[in-house]
Amino acid sequence: MARWQRIGLGVRLAYDPRRPELVRLWIGIGMKLADDGGAHELVVLQRLLALLMQVALDEALPWYWRNVCLELSARPQARLVWLLKRHDPLQAEAMAAVVDLARARLDDVPAAARGALAGLP
């Protein structure tokens, strides 16, 4: 659990935005925690999606990193929607609205500015 939280902090702060595999690693560790019973699946998925959305909506971070987090949120989002539809449909709708907002904000960035915002040469 501590390793997952530590990597999550690195993801949130974009410590190394040139390594999107860290986001995949963090998601994988979270899913393994849930599968192994180290944490409740609903809690893990909510944390995964909340952090990924925080990163995607944080305009201070590189555009590339924000976009990677948004794109990789699809799997946790799909699983969470499936779980929430059975227990709390209103929360599932609210979560989908946040994801839609993040997608709209990232799409609003002009193509010419994306390279500069990505922080890549």
Secondary structure, 3 states (H helix, E strand, C coil): CHHHHHHHHHHHHCCCCCCCHHHHHHHHHHHHHHHHCCCCHHHHHHHHHHHHHHHHHCCCCCHHHHHHHHHHCHHHHHHHHHHHHHHCHHHHHHHHHHHHHHHHHHHCCCHHHHHHHHCCC
